[in-house]
């Protein structure tokens, strides 16, 4: 019996099926002007993070959900900031495809000494709560 082949670029060679972690891809914000526009928009704080959200204007591409992540040096050293951002990325990957709105930008901001140590289920419920509050008048 031969061992199963290792996935290549997230796709299993024998079946061609992508694992769930790769199948949901959110577009990421990478340009400073996008982060600045989100900073001027709505925001909602929770116990584990701050969430900024804005609906993109008509002259911008309105397809898909875009998300950005940031942690200041108040969160800790590089290791702590990276851990907090990894957790925020995973929370966004699980929650935003269902709870986020098409054509919106979201920025998740880590909190000092909280984001990296908060239980993961609470981080997920924090994001759901923030999205409900941010979209309250939209529904």
N, C-alpha and C positions, 0 to 999 in steps of 0.2 A: 504494500500500500504506500503510495507516495504522499508526502505532506502537501497541503493546499498551497497554491502559489501565493506569494505575497502581493498585496495590492500595488499597482503602479499608478501614480498620480491620483490616488483615491478611487480607482476603478479596479475591481477584481478582474484579473485576466481571464478567468474561466467563465464568469457569468456576465461581465459587463455592467454589473449593478453597482451603483455608488453607495457608500455607507451614508447613514442619516446625517452625520456631522458635515459631510461635504455637500449634500443635496440641497440644503437651504443656504443660499449665498445672498447676503445683504450687501448692497453697495456701501463702501465706506467713504466718509468725508475725508479728504486729504488736503484740501486747500484752505489756507487761513481765512479768506473771505467767506467761505461757507460756514466756518465756525463762528465768525463774527456776526453774520446774519442770524444764526441760531441764538447767539448770546443776547441779541436785541429782541427776541421773540418771547414766547411764553416759557415759564419755568415752574417746576414743581419739585420741592425738596422732600425727601423721605429719610428714613432712618439710616439707610445704607448708601444713598447716592443722591445726586441732583440730576434732574432730567430737564433738558431744554428741548423744545419742539417748535417747529414752524412749518407752515404749509408753503410749498414752493410757489413762486409767482408764475404767471402764464408764459413769460419769456424764457423760463428755465425748463429743462427736461422734467416732465411731471410723472414719468413712469418709474415705478419701483419705490422702495423705501431705502433711504440712505441713513447711515448711522455713523457717528464719530465717538471717539473715546478719549478722555483726557484725565490725567491725574497730576496735580501740582506737586512740588517738592514737599509740601506740608504732609502729604500722604506718607512720605518716608524716603528711604534711599531707593536706588534704581530697582533693586530686587523687590521691594515692597510695592513700588509703583507698577512694575510689570505684572506682579501677581494680581493686584487689584484690577488692572486692565484686562487680564486674561479672564477673570471672573465676570467682569462686565460684558466682555465679548460673548461669553457662553450664555449669560442671561439674555442678552439681546438676540442671540441666535435662536433660543428656545421660545421667547415671548413675542418678539416683534412681528414675525410672519402672521401670527393670528390676531394680535391686539393692535398692531400699528396700522396706520392709514396710508394708502397708496398716495404718492406725491408729497410725502412729508419727510423732513429731515429731523433726526433726533441726535442729541449729544448727551452721552452719559458721562457724568463727572464723578470720580471717586472721592470719598471722604476720608479724612485722616483717621487712621487706626480703626476704621469701621468696615470699609468695603472688603478688605482682605481677610478679616476675621469673622464677619457676620455669617451665620448659617446660610447655605445656598438657597434653601426654600424661602427664607425671609427676604433675600435679595430678589428672588422671582416675584414674590408678592409685593415688594416695594415698587418694582417696575410696573406691574399691573395696576397698582393703586395710582401711580403717577400718570400713566397713560389715560386711565379713566378720568382723572381730574383735568388733564390737559385737553381731552376731547369732549368734555362734558357739554359744552355749548354747541359742539359740532353735530351731536347725535340727535 
